Amino acid sequence: MKRIANISETKAIIDKYGFSFQKRFGQNFLIDSNIIDKIIQGADLTKEDVVLEIGPGIGSLTQAMAEASKKVIAVEIDKKLIPVLEDTLSDYDNVRIINEDILKLDIMKLISEEGADHIKVVANLPYYITTPIIMNLLEKRLPISSITVMIQREVAERMDAVPGTKAYGALSLATTYYAQTELVTMVKPDCFIPKPNVGSAVIKLTRRNTPSVSVIDEATLFKIIKGGFAQRRKTLINSLTNSQPQFEKQQVIHALEVLNLDIRIRGEALNLNQYAELTNLLIKDQR
């Protein structure tokens, strides 16, 4: 099958179907086969893998994944792209196309229907909804072994950031809690049609069998993390006494002293282990 991941083939398909890009769906089609090869390699696909693709577009990445894996389930929200996909992927009998919103889809049911023990997620994600999609996949504890996705470069750097860096934030900690991160490659805007206004990156999240830290209450951990980064110029004490859940100043001071942390410390200076320990101490102190 002739690859369509190039500017001439992509334009020909767009013209053939009179397709108009929908800004609300964040559509940017890949036209660089080298980047597609890097995504496939980064995802480490084998003939035993069932792959969930989110937002296949016209099927440029889907083609390559169909050749590298056992089965591809391509979930596309734009109904106008369904006939395009049925055409471009007609030579592949191991591709299932679903016209649905990934955030509303019962993925567990889908995995069960395919008889798979686990799946891999590989996608060129719409940038406007990247974080909700990834966190939805991680938080539901689905049998997903890895998530390899093209996303906005800035978001990828935030996911892969460490304490003390500008990119480090609540998203860095949430990602670390559920997965190990690896930046696969950076991608220039001219690898897409239309060209996005920002740089892109491919990141791989390898799902942990268990979260990287142990906490009494997961929801409270993430609320404390969110509070810690709400106002970066404030000390952690001030942040947590003005956030939800709200803690007494003396509670936070006592917890920081137990952890041998400076009471003037800011939220962005703590790593995930320290946030977990802080969370456990504050919960115990409220009981």
Secondary structure as UniProt FT lines:
FT   HELIX           7..17
FT   HELIX           23..25
FT   STRAND          29..30
FT   HELIX           33..43
FT   TURN            47..48
FT   STRAND          50..54
FT   TURN            57..58
FT   HELIX           60..68
FT   STRAND          71..76
FT   HELIX           79..81
FT   HELIX           82..88
FT   TURN            89..91
FT   TURN            93..94
FT   STRAND          95..99
FT   TURN            102..104
FT   HELIX           107..113
FT   TURN            114..115
FT   STRAND          119..124
FT   HELIX           127..129
FT   HELIX           130..139
FT   TURN            140..141
FT   STRAND          144..152
FT   HELIX           153..159
FT   TURN            163..164
FT   TURN            166..167
FT   HELIX           170..178
FT   STRAND          179..187
FT   HELIX           189..191
FT   STRAND          192..193
FT   STRAND          200..207
FT   HELIX           218..230
FT   TURN            232..233
FT   HELIX           236..240
FT   TURN            241..242
FT   HELIX           249..258
FT   TURN            259..260
FT   TURN            263..264
FT   HELIX           267..269
FT   HELIX           272..286
//
